[in-house]
Amino acid sequence: MLRIGITGGIGSGKSIASRLFHALGVPVYDADTRARWVMENDVALRTELLTAFGPDTYDATGQLNRPALAGMVFNNPARLAQLNSLVHPHVGTDFERWANTQQQAGHPYVLKEAALLFEAGSYKQLDRIITVFAPLAVRTARVLRRDPQRSATDVAAIMAKQLSEEEKMQRADYVLVNDNAQPLLPQVLALHNAFLAAGA
């Protein structure tokens, strides 16, 4: 079974591409969503996070206090690196468990969607990588439309912390162009058929 990664900068449309693959029957592992689940449900990780970041990491109900944690790490590269070094190994283990289940179910390939696929090093677990590309202006407009509470400055700050689109494309095996001009579905279908043939 092939393990395919899909990534892209904020506003690129990687989630839309992932939903198209999912509609074709492909199991999709959403690393960002699963990371939040693991941070709340993995006892060992909870202990590590409380030790590293203090009691404000979780709220009074035991749920992850995402705003507080984000405030601690967003403009502190060392703390962000510390957070990632704790979380990513646990998410990697969770993905392995999930992927093995999908393999036993007979799927020819699975997709792992992650914003920080290269940055986190999780691409090393995968056979091939797709990056979803959109021009900067298109990405910014999408994020501002989707998240009206954010400003263009906020979006630029997030983009600055991610790998450039150029580097992602250089490191990826495949590029899906999602620029509002080229239809995305035919590109997804072409890759889907290629992966089915390779993973059969």
N, C-alpha and C positions, 0 to 999 in steps of 0.2 A: 504494500500500500504506500502510495506517495504521500508525503507530508509537504504541503505547499503553504508558504507564507504570503500574506498580502499586507502591504503597508502603503503609506502615503502621508504627506503632511496634512495638517489641519485644513479642512475645506476641500481636500482633493476629491473626496467622494469614495473613499475606500469602503465605507460602510454600505453605500449603495451597490458597489460592485459585489461585495460579499453577499448582499441580499439576493442579487441575481444568481450567483452560484448556488445559494441555498434553495432558491426557487427551482433549480435544476436537480435538486435532490442531494446536494453535496453537504455533508456535515460541516458546520462552521464553528470554530472555537473563538469566541470574542475575548481576547486576552485582557482587555481593559475591564470588562464586566466581571470576568472570573477573578481578576486580581482583587477587586473589591470584596468578592465573596470569600476568597481565601484569607484576606486580611481580617475578616470578621469571624471566620469559622475555624481556621487553623490555630489550635491552641498554642503550639510552639511559636508560630509567627506573632500571635498576639503578645505573648510574653516578651519576645524580642523587641517589638515595637514599643511596648510600654517602658521597657528598660531604656531604650534609645531616645524616645521622644516624650516620655512622661505621661501623666494621667489624662491630659487633654486629648490624647490620641483617640480615645473613645468617649462617647457621651454617657449620660447617666443611665441610659437603657442598654449600654453595651454595644451600640452601633458605632461604626467608624465615624469619627468626627472629621470629615473631609475638609471643610473650610479651615479648621485649626491646623490640620496637618499640612495643607497646601500653603498656609501662611508661614509655616516654619521652614519650608524647603524651597519655595518658588524663587526667591532671590538669594539663595544660599547654595551654591554649587556643591559644597562639601556635604551639607546635610541631605541634599537631593541624591547625591551619589551613595550616601549611607542608606537612605531609604530604599533605593533601587537594589543595593547589594543584599538587603534583607528580603525584599519582596520577590524579586525575580527568580531566585532558586526554587521557592515554594510554588510559584506559578508554573515554572518549568516542570516540576514533578506532577502538578495537577494536569498539565497538558499531556504528559506522557501517559498517565492513567487513562485519560479521556481518549487519546488516540488509539491506545491498545484495545479499548472497548469497541471503537469504530472499526478497527481492523478485524476483530472477531466477528463483527456483524457483516463483514464481507464488502465493505465500501472500497472501491478502487483508489480513491484519494480523499483527503480531508484538507480543509483550509484553516489556517490560523491567522486571524486578523489582529494586528497589533500596530499601534502608532509608533512604538519605539523598537521595532524588530531588530534593526541594526544596532541602535544605541545600547540596547539591553543585552546584546549578544545571543538572543534566542534564535537568530537565523541559523546558528550552528546546529540546531536540532532538526532542521528542515532540509528537504531535498532540492527545492526550487523556490525562488522568490519572485513575486509580482509586485511592482510598485504602480500606484495609480497617480498619474500626473495631471495637473491642471495649472494654467498660468496663475501667477501671483494675484493679479487683479480679480480673476474669477474666484479664486480661493477666498480672498478677503471678503468679497461681496457675499459669498455663500455663508460664511461664518457670521457676518453682521446681520444677515437676514434670519439666520437660524437662532442666533443668540443676541437679541437686541440690547441686552444689558451690557454687552461688551463694546468697547470703542475700537477704532482702527489701531490705536496705539496698543491696546491690550492684545489684539490679534498679532500685531507685528512682534510683540515681546514673546508670545508663544512660538511663533515661527522661528524666531532667532535661537530658540533652545532646541530646535529640531535640525536634523541633517538637511542640507539643501536638497532641492529637487534634483539638481544635476548629479549630486553624489548618489542619491538613492537610485537614480536611473542607471548610473554606471555600475552599481553593485548588484542590481537586480538581473534576473534572467529574462523577465518579460516586463513590458510597460503597457498599461492600459491608459489611453488618452481620454480624459473626461473633461473636455474643454467647452462643452455646450455646442460644439460644432460637429464633431465626429460621434456618431451613435455608439453608445457603450455596449449594448447588447450583442451585436455581431462580434465584437472583440472578445467578449466573455465566452460566447458560444464556441469560437475558434479554439480558445485555450481549453475549454471544457472537453471538447472532442479530442484534443491532443493528449490531455491528462488521462482521459478514459482509455485511450489506446496504449499509453505508456504504463498505466497502472493495472491493466488487465492481467 
